[in-house]
Amino acid sequence: MIRDVGGSYRRALAETVHHYSGWRPEPACIDALKGEGRWNNDWEASLELLRRRHHAPLPAFDDLVEVFSGFYFGGDPAGDPAGWQGFIGSEPLLVDGGFFAALSAAGIAWGFVSGAEPPSARYVLEQRLGLVRPPLIAMGDAPDKPDPSGLLRLAAALAGGRLGQGAPPVAYLGDTVADVLTVGQARQRLPAQRLLSLAVAPPHLHTPELRQERHRYERGLREAGADRLLRSTASLTPADLLGWLQEA
């Protein structure tokens, strides 16, 4: 969780649903859907909310993707980011490049398994955070989470090509139930590999008036199998991570 997508991806989801139905789902509605652990892909989540709203006929999936991208990118996703006028321009970063430099200095290899489109992920990682060719599995590179294929592929690459007995432990940090379930399914697929699920509630829930909602969301993360809950991504230190990995 390195950027706040409450005003971008989640807003695009809500506006896409509104575009087709006239109903704009509240953040709590989107949180509840995400809490089911199945709707990591926001295009499919948009379609599912329309289905549950009994909106008929449902839009063609490709048409919905185009509408969603219009809200999110506001321009050609494959084009120059300078021309994007959409919600992607309203994404506060939750960490900076120094966060990853500190991990590297501690001997911790890192990478990203993201449900975002490759142009969005690369833009944030390379242009906004200044990372050089960061290891990345983005949308389309592997099956959607909670399928663990992308996580295991990236982890194997970071571990030098081998996972399982004797391989370094792997931690994965996310902010959805699908992220947590991805680690759980990775454990089932590769029982000999040491894996750690770190989770954090999304930034929009970290306000005093939404404390109860945040606690409810965090309870869902725990029930899904999160090993540790963080206050924020930035609160994660190399020392803490190394200690937790040794315990994994």
C-alpha positions in Angstrom: 0.0 0.0 0.0 2.1 2.9 -1.3 -0.6 5.4 -2.5 -4.0 6.5 -1.3 -6.5 5.4 -4.0 -9.6 6.6 -2.2 -9.9 9.6 -4.5 -8.8 7.8 -7.6 -9.5 4.1 -8.2 -12.3 4.0 -5.7 -13.7 7.2 -6.9 -13.5 6.0 -10.5 -15.4 2.8 -9.4 -18.1 4.9 -7.8 -18.4 7.2 -10.8 -18.5 4.3 -13.2 -21.4 2.8 -11.3 -23.1 6.2 -11.2 -22.6 6.6 -14.9 -24.6 3.5 -15.7 -27.1 3.5 -12.9 -27.5 7.0 -11.4 -26.5 5.5 -8.0 -23.1 6.4 -6.5 -22.0 3.8 -4.0 -20.6 5.2 -0.7 -17.1 4.3 0.5 -18.6 1.9 3.1 -20.3 0.0 0.3 -17.1 -0.4 -1.6 -15.2 -1.4 1.6 -17.8 -4.1 2.2 -17.4 -5.4 -1.3 -13.7 -5.5 -1.0 -14.0 -7.2 2.3 -15.4 -10.2 0.6 -12.0 -10.9 -0.8 -13.1 -11.5 -4.4 -13.2 -8.1 -6.0 -9.6 -6.9 -6.3 -10.2 -5.9 -9.9 -12.1 -2.6 -9.9 -13.6 -3.2 -13.3 -15.2 -6.4 -12.1 -16.1 -4.7 -8.8 -17.9 -2.0 -10.7 -19.9 -4.6 -12.7 -20.7 -6.6 -9.6 -22.2 -3.5 -7.9 -24.3 -2.8 -10.9 -25.4 -6.5 -10.9 -26.4 -6.2 -7.2 -28.2 -3.0 -7.9 -30.3 -5.0 -10.4 -29.2 -2.7 -13.1 -30.3 -4.1 -16.4 -29.0 -4.6 -19.0 -25.5 -4.7 -17.7 -22.9 -2.9 -19.8 -20.5 -4.7 -22.0 -17.3 -5.3 -20.0 -15.1 -3.5 -22.6 -17.4 -0.5 -22.6 -17.3 -0.4 -18.8 -13.5 -0.5 -18.9 -13.4 2.4 -21.3 -15.7 4.5 -19.0 -13.7 3.6 -15.9 -10.4 4.5 -17.7 -11.9 7.8 -18.7 -12.5 8.7 -15.1 -9.3 7.3 -13.8 -6.7 8.3 -16.5 -8.6 11.0 -18.3 -6.5 10.3 -21.3 -4.8 7.5 -23.2 -3.4 5.0 -20.7 -0.7 4.2 -23.1 0.1 7.8 -23.8 2.2 10.5 -22.1 1.2 10.8 -18.4 1.5 14.6 -18.8 -1.8 14.4 -20.8 -3.7 12.5 -18.2 -6.5 14.6 -16.7 -8.3 12.0 -14.5 -8.4 11.0 -10.9 -4.9 9.5 -11.1 -3.6 13.0 -10.4 -5.2 12.9 -7.0 -3.2 10.1 -5.4 -1.3 11.1 -2.3 1.8 8.9 -1.8 2.1 7.1 1.5 5.8 6.5 1.3 8.8 8.0 -0.5 11.8 6.7 -2.2 13.7 6.7 1.1 11.5 3.9 2.4 12.8 1.5 -0.3 16.3 2.7 0.1 16.2 1.8 3.7 14.9 -1.7 2.9 17.7 -2.2 0.4 20.3 -0.9 2.9 19.1 -3.6 5.4 19.5 -6.3 2.8 15.8 -6.7 2.2 14.8 -7.4 -1.4 11.5 -5.8 -2.4 9.0 -5.7 -5.3 5.4 -5.1 -6.1 2.4 -7.2 -6.9 -0.4 -4.8 -8.0 -3.8 -5.1 -9.3 -3.3 -1.7 -11.1 -2.9 -1.4 -14.8 0.8 -1.4 -15.9 0.8 2.2 -17.0 -0.6 3.3 -13.6 1.8 1.2 -11.6 4.8 2.2 -13.6 3.9 5.9 -13.4 3.7 5.8 -9.6 6.8 3.7 -9.1 9.1 5.2 -11.6 8.0 8.8 -12.1 6.6 9.7 -8.8 8.8 7.6 -6.5 11.8 7.6 -8.7 12.5 3.9 -8.5 14.6 2.4 -11.3 13.1 -0.6 -13.0 11.4 -1.9 -9.8 10.3 -5.5 -9.8 6.7 -5.5 -10.7 3.8 -7.8 -11.4 0.8 -5.7 -12.5 -2.6 -6.4 -14.0 -2.4 -8.8 -16.8 1.0 -10.2 -15.8 -0.6 -12.9 -13.6 -4.1 -13.9 -12.5 -5.9 -11.5 -10.2 -5.4 -11.8 -6.5 -6.2 -13.8 -4.4 -4.6 -16.2 -6.9 -1.0 -16.3 -5.5 0.7 -16.9 -8.9 2.0 -13.4 -9.2 3.2 -13.2 -5.6 5.0 -16.5 -5.9 6.6 -15.6 -9.2 7.9 -12.3 -7.9 9.1 -13.8 -4.6 11.0 -16.5 -6.5 12.7 -13.9 -8.7 13.7 -11.9 -5.6 14.9 -15.1 -3.9 17.2 -16.0 -6.8 14.8 -18.4 -8.5 13.9 -20.8 -5.7 11.2 -21.0 -3.1 10.4 -23.6 -0.5 12.4 -25.3 2.2 15.5 -23.2 3.1 14.5 -20.2 0.9 14.3 -16.7 2.5 11.0 -15.8 4.2 8.6 -13.6 2.2 6.4 -10.9 3.6 3.5 -9.3 1.6 1.8 -6.1 2.6 -1.6 -5.1 1.4 -4.8 -3.3 2.4 -7.5 -5.7 1.2 -8.8 -9.0 2.2 -7.8 -10.3 -1.2 -4.2 -9.3 -0.4 -4.3 -11.4 2.8 -6.0 -14.3 1.1 -3.3 -14.2 -1.5 -0.7 -15.1 1.2 -3.0 -17.8 2.5 -3.3 -19.4 -0.9 0.4 -19.1 -1.4 0.9 -21.1 1.8 -1.4 -23.8 0.5 0.4 -24.0 -2.8 3.9 -24.0 -1.3 3.7 -25.2 2.3 7.4 -25.3 2.8 7.8 -21.6 2.1 7.8 -19.2 5.1 5.3 -16.5 4.4 4.1 -13.5 6.4 0.9 -11.5 5.7 1.1 -7.8 6.8 -2.0 -5.7 6.4 -3.1 -2.1 6.9 -6.5 -0.5 6.6 -6.9 2.0 3.7 -6.1 5.7 4.5 -9.7 6.9 4.2 -10.5 4.9 7.3 -7.8 6.5 9.5 -9.9 9.4 10.8 -11.4 9.8 14.3 -15.0 9.7 13.0 -14.4 6.4 11.2 -12.6 4.6 14.0 -15.4 2.0 14.4 -15.4 1.4 10.6 -11.6 1.0 10.6 -11.8 -1.5 13.5 -14.4 -3.5 11.6 -12.2 -3.5 8.5 -9.2 -4.5 10.5 -11.2 -7.3 12.1 -11.9 -8.6 8.6 -8.2 -8.5 7.7 -7.4 -10.5 10.9 -10.2 -13.0 10.2 -8.8 -13.5 6.7 -5.5 -14.5 8.1 -3.3 -11.3 8.5 -0.4 -12.1 10.7 0.2 -8.4 11.7 -1.7 -5.2 11.3 0.2 -2.0 10.7 -0.8 1.6 11.5 0.5 2.6 8.1 2.9 1.5 5.4 5.3 4.2 6.5 5.4 2.8 10.0 7.1 -0.3 8.8 10.8 -0.3 9.7 13.5 -2.6 8.3 14.3 -3.7 11.9 10.6 -4.6 12.6 10.4 -6.5 9.3 13.6 -8.4 9.8 12.4 -9.5 13.3 9.0 -10.6 12.0 10.6 -12.5 9.1 12.8 -14.4 11.5 9.7 -15.5 13.4 7.8 -16.5 10.3 
